[in-house]
Amino acid sequence: MTAMIDQATQLRTLVEKTLPATGAVASPSAARRRNGATVIAITSGKGGVGKSNVAVNLAIKFAMAGRDVVLLDADLGLANADVLCNLDLTFNLAHVIARKKDLSEVIVKGPGGFKLIGGASGLARMADLTDFDRQRIVQALAELERQADIILIDTGAGISPNVLAFTRASDQILVVTTPEPTAITDAYATIKVASKGNTHRRVSLLVNQARSAAEARGVYERISKVAKQFLGVSVYDAGHIPSDENVPQAVRRRTPFVIAAPKCPASQCIAQLAMRLEQGVNFRNDETGGFFNRMSRWFFK
């Protein structure tokens, strides 16, 4: 428990350092919201690399640091953030799109204090939605921007138009991979497609299920070097999460591992990830006027 509190204190200190110097005392939440939420899309080239587990545990760490965090499960076909949190959702994003519920009515409190919006199963292909449905998604996400400090978007895996709409509208992209060759190849493909047309978007790489820090560093350096050489994209090092038996055990218990085993190696690395991302949290991609306008651009392209 002491280690968990120390990590939260470090992250909270880092949060406070990002605030502008003013004569008044302001909370981190209020200060950030004046400029709108920072949006981080968490994505991967292939499924099975632990992307959703990273998203849930990262949301908890940010919430522990005093951030108002919303996690949007945007894997519209295979949403599972609620399962990882042991939550039984009555309503989800599909009800908002159908005008059956307002966004505030589908947000639930997740473990650790973050807010969760469950994914809408059955909406895997954005092309199947009407323009009216697309507009409802944009409106809902615009609401999020006004009420949160950080919005984490757990996208689907791959490079479908649905996934690209979220990654290209975000301020930062966190690409999750494992050391497996197929995962590495797909991670690079994701970076290539997601950064097309905007080489200024902040892209970070997280190596999950690494057998050692050296192995993870080698994966990062390979992808980073190729991305810089052939894409002109600087990929930031988001660190790694080790292969840790506490992680699958927590999944089986439907309890996020940063809560179930706060002192385990994976939990320590999630804390480090949160701090690394926090250092870039003021990086804003405001070329097209904020998240709302960017979502409109890509959904209606």
N, C-alpha and C positions, 0 to 999 in steps of 0.2 A: 504493500500500500504506500509506503514511504517513497519508493521509486516512482510510482504512478503520480504522486503529488508533486515530486520534484520535476518531472517531465512537464506537467501541466504548468508549473510556475515558470519554467524556462520559456515555454511557448507563449505564455501570457505576457512575459517581459518583452519578447520579440514583437508581439502584437502591438504593445504600447509604443515601441520604438517607431512603428510605421505611421503613427498619428502625426498630423501637422502640429507645429508648435503654435499654441494660441494662449491668450490670457485666461481663458475659461477652462475648467476641468470638464472633460467630456469622456464618456464611456467609449470603449473601442467600437461597440455596436453603432452608437449614434454617429461617431466620426466617419466610419466606413459608409454608412447608409447615405450620408449626404452626397457621396459620389456614386452611389449605386453599388450593387453587389459585384464582387469579383466572381466570374464564372469559370469553373475548372471542369473540363470534360475528361472523364476517365474512360479510356478505350483500349482496345487490343485488336491485333490482327486476326486472332483465332480464339475460339472458346476454350475453356478449361485451364486458363492461366491464372485464375484467382482474382480477376478484375473486380467483381462485385464484392468479394470479401475485403479487398483493399479499400473500396469505396466506403463500405459500412464502417470499418474500423477507423479510417481516416476522418470520417464525419464525427465520430465520437471524440477523437483527439482534439479536433478543432473546437467542439462544443465544450470540452473540459477547459480549454484555454479562454473561454469567455466569448467566443464568437457565436453569433446567431447563424446557424448552419442549416441549410435545406439540402437534403439529398433527393434528387429526382431520379427514380428508377426508369430510365428511358429505353431499357431493353424491351421494346413494345411487344415482343413475341415471347420472350423467355424470362420475364421479370422474376427475380428471386430475392431481392433485398429483404422483403418482409419475412421470408423463410429463415434467413440468417439471423434475423432479430427476434424470431419466435413471436411474430405478430400475425394475427388473423385479420386481414383487411376486409371491411365491408364494402368500401368504395375505393375507386382508384381514378387514374387519369381519364379512363374511358367515360366515366360518369360526368366529368367536367366537359369533355368534348361534346357529349350528347345533351348538354344543358340540364342534366338531371341534378347536378350538384355544383355548388361554387367551389373554388379552389380551397377555401378555408375549411370546407366541410370534409375534404378528403385527406387533409394533412393530419398525420398522427405523430405523437411523440415517440421517438425511438430511444433505445437504451443509451444512457449517457447524456440525454438531453437534446439531441439533434431532431430536426423535423423531417419526416419521411413522406414522400408522395409515391405511392405504389404505381408500378407500371401497368399498362393496359394490355393484357394479353389479347391476342387476336388482331392487333394493329401493327403487325410486323412490317407490312409493306406500306410505306407512306403514299405510294402512288395510288393505292386503293381508296384513299380518303378523298372526300369532296373538298372543294375550296373552302366551304363553310367549316368543315372539320379542321382543316389546317389553320384557319383563322382563330378558331377556339383554342388551339394549342398555343399559338403566338400570344393571344391575350392572357392566357393562364400564366405563361412564362414571364410576361411583362409584370404581372402581379408579384411574382417571386422576386424580381429585381428590386422592388420597392420595400420588401419586408425582410431582407436577409443581408448579412455581411458577405457570406460565401455561399454560392450555389455549386454543389457537386452534382454532376450529371453522369450517371452510370449508363453509358451508351451500350448498344448491342455490339457484338464482335463483328469484325469485317469492315468492308468499305461500301456498304449499301448507301443509297441516297439518304435514307433515314439517319444513319450514323453520321454521314458527312454534314448534314444540316446542323447537327449539334456541335460537332467539333469545329466547324468553320465559323460558327457564331460565338464561340467561347473566347475568353481572354487567354486561357492557358489550356494546353492539352497534355495530359499525363498518359503516356503509352505504357501499358503493362505487358511484359513478356516473361518467358522463362528461358533458361539456357538451351532448350531444345532447338535443333536446327530449323524445324518448320515454324516454330514460334518466332524465332529471330527473323526469318525471311518475311513472315507476315507482318511483323512489327515494322520493318523497314518499309514495306508496301503501304502500310497505314500512314506512316510519316510522310511518305512521298505524295500520296493522294490528298491527305488532310492539309498539307502545307502549300498545295498548288495555288498559285495566284496571290499568296500572302506569305512571304518569307519572314515577316516581322512578328508573326504569332509565336508566343513562347511555347516550345515543345520540350517536354522532359521525358526521360525514359527510366522506368523502374523495372528492375530485374527481380522477379519473384521466384521463390522455391530454389534459391541458389545454394549450392553445396558449400561455397566459401565466398568471402568477400573478393578474393582474387578472381574467381570464376565470373562473378557478377561484373567486376571492373573490366574484364576482358570482353564480355558481351557488349557493355556500354561503349567501349573504345572502338570496337568493330563497326557498330551501327553509327556512332557519332562521326567517325572518319569518312565513311561512305556518304552519309547524308550531307556533310560539309562539302565534299569533293564534287558530288554529282548533282546535288539539289541546291547547294548554297544555303543550307539550313543548319543553324547551330542547335544542336540537341543538348539540353542540360542534363546533368547527372542527378537523378532523383534518388540514387542509392539502390539498396536492395533489401529484400526480405528473405531470410534464410529458410531452408527447409526445416520445419519445426513441427514435431509431432503434436504440440499443443494446438496447432491450427486445425487439423482435421478433427481432433477431439472436440474442439469448441464448435465446429460446424455440426457435428453429430448431436451435440447438446443444444444446438440452436442458440448459442450465446456467443457474441463477438469475442474474439480472443483477447482483445485489450482489456476486457472486463473479466473474462474467465481466468486468464493467466497474465496479469499486468506486468510481471517481472520476466516473462519469457523472452527469448531473443527476438521473436517476431514482433512482439509488442514494443520492445525497445526501438526496433527499426521503423515501426509506424510513427513513433514519436519523432524520430529524426526526419522522416519524410514530411511530416507536418511542418516542422521547422524550416526545412528546405523550401517547401512550397510557400510558406509564409514570407520568406525573403523576397519572393517574386509576386506577392499578392497585390502590390500596387501597380503591377504591369497591366495596363489596360489597352485593349484593342478597340479604340474608339474611332476607327476610320469611317464607319458608317453610322455613328450616332448611338452606340449602345447595343445591348443585347437584344432588346425588342426589335430594333430595326434590322439587325443582322439575322435574326430568326425569320423575319418577314422576307428578307432577300432570298435566303436559301430555301425556305419552304415553298415559295411561289416562283422559283426560278424556272 
